[in-house]
Amino acid sequence: LAMELILEFIILNALGVFVTRIIILFATDNDPSEQWNWMTSIYWAVQTTTTIGYGDLDMPFALRWFQIFYLILSTYFVGNAISGLAGLQAQIADIRRHTAWRRSEVSKGMIDEMQGYEHDNKIDQYEFAMASLLMLRKVSLEDLNPIMDKFRELCDEKGFIVVSDAREQSTSELFLDEGFASTRLGKQYNLTKKDLVALHEQEAIGDL
């Protein structure tokens, strides 16, 4: 990314210098103060590209039309450069996080950081995966909190989701809902609500 920005900067300045030299060369009504040399053309191009614009140069009138176009390009370049540098900073931070994660080893601090709410001084595969995703900024707490709230709503006092008699009845009603026929499974078997009722009565819906 840095090389791309440098290349764009060089090309844009080269364009500015080349065009100014042509305009000044063929302009016939310039006074001596407007006869720029190569160094002056480079100086103008750099300060215009970086949108500094000191305004300390006497500009030929014919060059003003090109400057309008050149200022638009320069403004776009500066905005793109700032956006690119911000993205580069984010990439560097992401690389550092991945490096730190790869170098992590088993330790008391690692277990304290990754273990679940039961604090049993152990980390299972799910705790490790969840903590790693948070550490690598693949997900955020704002993403996980609603999911965990839903889990706590569905789980029992032991922290597991099990099917009780009441939930089994609720699940059966859910499968028989008209909306199920429009799901991927319903479309795959070309099922209608009537078909689902028949399958449910035959206790065959679990074979799907």
N, C-alpha and C positions, 0 to 999 in steps of 0.2 A: 504493500500500500504506500509506503514512504517513497519507494522508487517511482510509482505511478504519479504521485503528486509532484515530485521533482521533475519528471519528464513533462508533465502538463505545464509546469511553470516555465521550463526552458522553451517549449514550443510556443507558448503564448507570448513570451517576451521576444522570441525570434520573429514571430509574425508582426508584432508591433514595430520592432526596429526596421524590418524589411519594408513595410508599408510607409513608414515615416520617411525613410530615405528616398523612396520613389516619389512621394508627394513633394518633398522639399526639392528634389532634383529637377522636377518638371514645373514647379511653381515659378512664375516669372515676375510676380509682383511683391516678392518678399523683401522687406528691408533687412539691413545687415544683422539686426538683433534676432531675426527669425531664421537665419541661415545656420541650422544645426549641423554639428559634426557628428561623427559616429558615437562619441562618448555621450553627447547630449541626448541622442536618440535612445541609447541604452538606459540612460538615467531616467528619461521620461517613461519608457516602457516599464521599468521596474517599479517606479513609484505609482504608476497607474494600475499595474497588475495587482499590486498589494493594496490598492484603494487608499493609499496615503494621500497622494495628490497635494503636494506642497503649494502648487500654483505659482512657482517662482520662475516660470519660463514664458517667454513671449512666443505664442503659438501662431503659425501661419493660418490664415482663415480657412484654407482648403483642408487643413488637417482636422478641423473641428468636427466635420461630418464623420470622419473615421473614428474620432475619439468617442463619440456617442456610442457607436457600435462596440468599440474596444472596451469601454467602461462596463457595458452589459456583460461581455465575456469575463471581464475581470471580477465583477461582483459574483457571477456564478462560480468562478474558480475559487474565490475566497470562501464562499459558503460551502462548496463541496469539500474544500480542504479542512475546514473546521469540523464538518460532519465526519470526514474520514479519520481525522485524528481522534475524535471521540470514540468512533468504532474501534480504532486501533487500541486505545486504552482499555476498552472493554475486552478485547481479544487477549491482551496481555494479562489482565486480571483473571480471565478464564483459564489461561495456560498455567498461571501460578496455582490456582485452585486444583487443577488436575494433577499438577506435579506434587503438591502437598498431599493429595489423596493417595497417589500411587506410592508415596514414601511412607505412608502411615503404617505403623506396626502395633502389635498387641501391647497394650499398656493399661494401667489403671485409669488414666485420663481418657483414653479412647473408649473404654467400657462405660465410664461415667457419662460420657457425651452421647453415646449411641444407644444405650440400653433404654428399654421402655419404662412406662410409669410404675411397673411393679418393683423395679430396682432389685433384681435378683443377682446382680453382678455377672450376668451372662448376656450374650448378644446372639440372637438367632438370625437366620438368613433374612427374615422380613424386617427386623430392626436394622440390620446392616444396610439393606437396600434402601430403606426409607431415609436413614441418616445420611447415606452417601448422596442420595438425590438432593437432600437439603444442602449438604456441604458443597456440592458441585453447582448449586443454584439452578438445577433443572426444574425444581418445583419450589414453591414458597409456602410458608405457614398459612398464608391466606388461601392457598389452594387446598391444603390438607385439612384445615380446621373444619370446614363443612363436611368433608368425608368422614373424619373421625367422629364428629357429632352424630352423623347418621349411623355409624357403626355402634356407638354407645346406645343409641336409641333401639337398635335391633338385637344387640347381644344380651345374654343372660347375666346373672350375677357372677358367673365364673369367667366372663369375658369371651364367650363363644356365641356364635349365631347358630341356633338349633331350630328345628321345625317342631313347634308344639301343635297340639290339636287345633287350636284356634287359628294359628298361622297357616296350617295345612289347608283348612277350609277357606281362608282368605286367599291363599295361592290358587286354589282351584277356581274360585270366582274370578280371579284375575286372568287366568288362562281362557276362561270362557267369555271374556269381555269381547265386544265387537271389534275393538282396536287390535286384538291379537291377529286377526285375519290379514291385516295389512303389514305385519312384521315380516322379516326375512324368512323365518321358519314357516309362517302361514302361507306366504307366497310360494315357497319351495315345494310344499305339499299341496298347494292349491286348496287350502282348507277354508271353509266358511264356518260361521258360528254353529250351524246345524251339524256339520261334520264333527266339530269339537265336542258337542254335547254327546254325540253317539260314541265317540272314542272314550270320553270320560266315563260313560256308563259301562263300557266294556273294560275299563281299567287298563286301556292300552295306550293312553297318552304318554305314559312314561317311556314307552319303547321308541318314541320319536327322537 
